[in-house]
Amino acid sequence: MGLTNKKEEQLRRMPLVESKFKKSKDGKYLVHTTTITTIRPIAYFEKVVSSEGTVDDSEIQKTLADDPMVVEGEDLVAEN
């Protein structure tokens, strides 16, 4: 039983998710890296960037800096 053409097209449009694991240089930690790859036409991104009502990147950074639940990974390692 094969996949339908519609399902094959859905699978082709899904992002590629890669997951890698490695030990830290000192061997104390496991480093898990996840890469999500999507392929979109340039016109798609031009439309997204030009759309009105978007949030400025500096506003996002300020919001993240004020959020007590957001901690940089380097800060977590330094605490231990």
KETI-616985 format. One record per residue (C-alpha): residue in three letters; x, y, z. Coordinates in steps of 0.25 Angstrom, whole numbers. Example, Ala and Ser with C-alpha at 12.3 -4.5 7.8 and 13.67 -1.06 7.14 Angstrom:
<sites>
site type->ALA; X->49; Y->-18; Z->31
site type->SER; X->55; Y->-4; Z->29
</sites>
This chain:
<sites>
site type->MET; X->0; Y->0; Z->0
site type->GLY; X->7; Y->13; Z->-5
site type->LEU; X->5; Y->27; Z->-1
site type->THR; X->-5; Y->36; Z->-8
site type->ASN; X->0; Y->47; Z->-17
site type->LYS; X->-6; Y->57; Z->-7
site type->LYS; X->1; Y->51; Z->5
site type->GLU; X->14; Y->51; Z->-3
site type->GLU; X->13; Y->66; Z->-6
site type->GLN; X->10; Y->68; Z->9
site type->LEU; X->22; Y->61; Z->13
site type->ARG; X->31; Y->68; Z->3
site type->ARG; X->26; Y->82; Z->9
site type->MET; X->30; Y->78; Z->23
site type->PRO; X->43; Y->83; Z->29
site type->LEU; X->55; Y->74; Z->30
site type->VAL; X->58; Y->72; Z->45
site type->GLU; X->72; Y->67; Z->48
site type->SER; X->76; Y->64; Z->63
site type->LYS; X->91; Y->62; Z->67
site type->PHE; X->97; Y->58; Z->80
site type->LYS; X->111; Y->59; Z->85
site type->LYS; X->119; Y->60; Z->98
site type->SER; X->125; Y->74; Z->102
site type->LYS; X->140; Y->75; Z->102
site type->ASP; X->141; Y->72; Z->117
site type->GLY; X->132; Y->60; Z->116
site type->LYS; X->122; Y->66; Z->126
site type->TYR; X->111; Y->69; Z->117
site type->LEU; X->103; Y->64; Z->106
site type->VAL; X->101; Y->74; Z->95
site type->HIS; X->88; Y->72; Z->87
site type->THR; X->87; Y->81; Z->74
site type->THR; X->74; Y->81; Z->66
site type->THR; X->74; Y->87; Z->52
site type->ILE; X->61; Y->90; Z->45
site type->THR; X->62; Y->93; Z->30
site type->THR; X->51; Y->99; Z->22
site type->ILE; X->51; Y->103; Z->8
site type->ARG; X->42; Y->114; Z->3
site type->PRO; X->42; Y->123; Z->-9
site type->ILE; X->48; Y->137; Z->-8
site type->ALA; X->34; Y->143; Z->-11
site type->TYR; X->29; Y->137; Z->2
site type->PHE; X->40; Y->143; Z->11
site type->GLU; X->38; Y->157; Z->4
site type->LYS; X->23; Y->157; Z->7
site type->VAL; X->26; Y->153; Z->21
site type->VAL; X->36; Y->164; Z->23
site type->SER; X->28; Y->175; Z->16
site type->SER; X->15; Y->172; Z->24
site type->GLU; X->10; Y->182; Z->33
site type->GLY; X->8; Y->180; Z->48
site type->THR; X->21; Y->173; Z->50
site type->VAL; X->29; Y->174; Z->62
site type->ASP; X->43; Y->180; Z->62
site type->ASP; X->54; Y->170; Z->66
site type->SER; X->59; Y->180; Z->77
site type->GLU; X->45; Y->179; Z->83
site type->ILE; X->46; Y->163; Z->83
site type->GLN; X->60; Y->164; Z->89
site type->LYS; X->55; Y->173; Z->100
site type->THR; X->44; Y->164; Z->103
site type->LEU; X->53; Y->152; Z->104
site type->ALA; X->62; Y->160; Z->113
site type->ASP; X->51; Y->163; Z->123
site type->ASP; X->46; Y->149; Z->123
site type->PRO; X->51; Y->142; Z->136
site type->MET; X->48; Y->128; Z->129
site type->VAL; X->58; Y->131; Z->118
site type->VAL; X->72; Y->128; Z->122
site type->GLU; X->84; Y->127; Z->113
site type->GLY; X->91; Y->114; Z->112
site type->GLU; X->104; Y->119; Z->116
site type->ASP; X->98; Y->125; Z->128
site type->LEU; X->93; Y->112; Z->132
site type->VAL; X->106; Y->105; Z->131
site type->ALA; X->113; Y->116; Z->139
site type->GLU; X->103; Y->114; Z->151
site type->ASN; X->107; Y->99; Z->153
</sites>
